[in-house]
Amino acid sequence: MSNHFSAANLQHAGDDARLDLTDLFVFAAPDNPDRTVLIMDSNPFTKGDGFHPDAVYRFNIDTDGDSLADVVFSFTFSELRDGRQTATAYYATGSEAQTREPRGDVLIEAAGVSFDATATPVQAGPCRLFAGKRSDPFFADAEGVLHWLVGGQAGDFEWTGSDTFAGANILSIALEVPNDMLGGGPLIGAWITISLRRDGVLVPMDRGGNPSFNPILNADDIKDEFNSTDPVDDVKNYLHPLSEVLQRHGYAPDEATAAARTLLPDILRYDRTGPAHYPNGRVMTDDAFSARMIFMTHRRANPQGVKPHDDLLARFPYLGPPNT
């Protein structure tokens, strides 16, 4: 799992696949280094129909290193009717980025969501936008890790050689933005969130920054709480529990604390002066799952045998067409 099934007991956030984030990717546009691509995937195995109409999907961008959002791209969706759905995109900065509500400038209204193999981006202000069903780019031998987790994480686990996500689909929001919309400096921090409106209030349901963090590293009794909190509080809330997890897998106490600090707060850092490969941003061919398991087991694990998917596109939105 990357962020698939991130609620307790490996369930969907809010018991609804539409509220379950799967992956965040951040990298420079291949044809224009002055633009950055942000991709948010959700709805593992597309168990739910469309994007949730009562939810707000967000890219959160920290530009000054304080683990608070300074720039936000928010997306809301219409009801799904007759197999059709539309999206509205917002861009907020400053104080308007400090609320879960979709605020700021409207980049586009009523943009069509694609549910077939067609991938036609639209212009959303100065940005390019695609929202729709795509092939899940995440590749992982999750079965081997699940056997290990169910077995109480005893000893070393063994990869099975099977890609759990081969042939799977997700719903994706892909956005290509001019770098000047992401702050003045080259270094940003990014994380994604989904909030659900209940009784007029937006309630946080899921979040993700680093791949395979909450489903793999957090204990079951922490997962739901983690999804409902913000990165700015991660060190205070989760440094000690994460350090204890790492100590159970071979880290010395001081070493565990230092390793935990490399992942907390749970924000994906990206320095545009260097190539995008996890942990500096992330592209779809990064073997983030192997990296996470090697990290967790104090380097006792070997890289998995499964490889990146071969349906990735060389052009925006970069994710392959949906599997049939």
N, C-alpha and C positions, 0 to 999 in steps of 0.2 A: 504494500500500500504506500502511496505517496501521502495524500491526505484523505484518500478514500476511506469511508467508514470510520470517521474520526470521533464518533460519540462512544460512550461507554459500551463495553461488550461488542466492540466492532460493529456498531449499528450506525445508521444515518443520523446526522444531526437533526434534532427535532422529529425523528422518526419519519423523515421525508427526504427522498433522494434528491429532490430539487434544491434542498438546503444544504447539501453535502458538497463542499469544495473538494477538488481532487488535486489540482496542480497550479502552480504559478511559474511562469517563464518570463525572464527579462533579458533582453539582448539588443544590440545595435541592429538597426535595419540593414540587411546585407547590401542594399543598393544605395544607402545614404547614411553615413556615420553621424550625421547631424540629427538623426531621428532615432527614437528608441521604441522597441516593440514590447508591449505588455500583453500577456495572455493569461486569462483566468479560465480554468476548466471546472466544471461541476457536473453533478448528476451522474455518478458512476453507473455504467452499464445502462444508462438512460432508462432507469426504472420509472421515473416520473415523466409526465407529459409536459414538455416545454419548461420555460423558466417560471418560477413562482410569481404570480401577479401581485402578491402582497409583500414581496421581499425587495430589499435594496441590495444590489451587488456592487462592491466597491473595490477599486484599486486605491490603496492608501500609500502615499509617498512622503517619507521623512527626508527633508533636504538639509537639516542642520545637526543631525545626530542626537536629538533629544528623545527619540522614540515616540514622537507625536506626529500626527499627520499634518503636513504643511500644504500638500496638494492632494486633491481627491478627485477621482473620476467615478461617478455614480451612475448606475443603470437601473431603470425600472421597466417593467414589462406589462403589457396589456393582458387581459384574459385570453386564453387560447380558445379560439372559436373556428370551427370548420377547418382545423388543421393550420390556422394562421395565427400569428402573434407579432406584435410590434414592440420596439424598444425606444426608450428616450434616454439620452446621455447628457450628463451634467459635468461641469468642470468648476471646482471650487478651490479657493486658496485662503490662507489666513484663518480668521475666526470662522468662516463658513465651512472650513474643512474640519472643524473641531466638533461637529455634530454628526450623528448617524443619519440625519435627514438628508435627502438629495437637495443640495443647495447650489448656488452659483449660476454660472452661465449655462444656458441650454445649448449644447452642441448640435443636437439633432432631435427631432421628434418623429415618432411613428415610423422609424426605420424597420424594414421588414426583417424578420427572423427566418433563417433558412433551415428547412428540415429535410432537404434532399441533397444531392451531390453538388448542386450549384453553389459556388462560393464567389459571390459578387460583392466586394466591399463597397461601402458608401462613404461619401465625404461627410465628416462630422466636424464642422468648423475647419480648423487647420489640421485635423486628424483624419486618419482612415480607420474605419470601423467595420468589423464583421461580427455578427452574432448568429449562432446556429449550431446545428448538429454536425459533429466531426468524429473522425476516428480518434480514439484515445491514444495519445502519443506515449503514455507511460508504459514502460516495460519492466517487468519484475517477476521473479520466481517467488511469488507471495506464498505459495503453498508450502514450500520448505520452511519459511519463517512461521507460518501459522501452526505447523506441526510442533515447532520448537516452542512457540508461545503457549499452546495448549498443554504441552508437556512440562510446563513450569520453568522454562528457560534453563533446563539442566544440561550442562555440558555444551559441546559444540553442535551446531545444527548442520544439516546437510541440504544442499540445493537439490531440487528435483529435476531441473533442466526444463521445466515447463513455464511458459510465459502466461501468467494468469490473465493478462490484459490484451492478449492477441485477439483481434476480432471484436474488441469492445468499442463502444461509442460513448461520447460525453457531449455535453453542451458547452460551447466555448464562446467567450467574449475576447476578441482580439482587437487591440488598439495600437496604432502607430502614431506617435506624437512627436512634434518638434521638441528638441532637447530644452529649448528655452521655456517650455511649459513645465519643466521638472525642476526649476530652480537654477541658480547661476553656476553652481559648482558641478564637477564631474561625478561626485559621489552621492548616491541616493540609497535609501533603504525602502523596501517595498513589502507590503503584505496585503492580502485580500481578505475580505469579510463578506458575510451575508447576514443581514438582519431581517427579521420578520415582524410585520406590524400586527400587534395584538392589542385590542381595545384602544386603538389610536396611538400606541406607543411602539417604537421600534426596539425589538428585543434581539440582542446578538445571539446568533445561532451557530456560526462556524467561522473560523479564521485559519489562515495558513501563511507561513513565510518560507522557512526552510523545509525542503521535502522530507517526508517520512518522519516528522517530528512527533506530533501528537499521537497518531496511531501506534507508533513503535516505542517511543521513549517514555511517554507518560503512563503512569499506572491507571487502571480503570477508574479508580475513585477520584482522579484528577481531571480526566478528559473533558467532561461536560463543563466543569468549572473553568478550565482553560479556555474553552471556546467562548465563554461568556465574558472574559476579561480582555484587557488591552495590553499590547506589548510593553507599554511604559511601566507596568507593574510586574513584569515577568521575573526579573532578578529577585525582587522581594518575595514573590509568591512561590517560585519554582526552582530557584537555585539549589536549595537544600534537597528537595525530593529528587531532582535530576542527578545531583552528586551521589546520592545514595544508590540510585539505579546503576550508575557507572561503577561504583565500588563493588557492587554485587557481581560485576562482570570483569573484575581483575584490575581496576584502577586503584592506586593508592589514594588516600583521602585528599591530599593537596592536589594531586594530579587530576582527580575527578572534578574538583571545584574549578580548576583552570580549564578543563575540557568543556564543562558545562557552560562556562562563560563565553565560549566561542559560538554557542548556539542561542544564548539568551542575551537580550530579548529576541524572540522568534521573528526576526526580520531578515529578509533576503537582501544582502548588501550588493551593490553594483557600482563599480568604479569604471566609468566609461573610457578611461585612459588605457585600460587593459582589455584583452579579449574576454568575451563572456563565456565562461565555463564555471559550473558550480565548484566552489562557493562564491565566485565573483559573478553574480547574475546566474542565469541558467538557460541552457538551450535544450531542445528536445532529445538530442543524442547523448546528453550527459548521463552516465550510469550512476545516478544519485542513490539508487537503492543499495547497490553494492557499497558505496561510500558510507551510507548510514549504518549498515550492518557491520562493516569493518570498524567503524567508529565505536559502535555500541559494545562490541565484543573485545575491545582492546586489541584490535588487529589480529584476532584469532581466526576470523572468517576470511575466506577467499572470495574473489569476485564471482558473481553469478555467471552462468553460461549463456543466458539469453541476451539478445542484442537489440539495438534500436529498431524500431519498425521501419519498413522499407516503403511506406506510403506517404512519407513526409513530402511536402511541396517546397520548391525552391523560391516560391513567391508568396506574398501575403494572401491568406492568413497562415500559411506554412503547415497547418495540420491537414492530414489526408482526408479524403472524402469519407463519409460514413460507411461503415461496413454493413453489408446486407445480411 
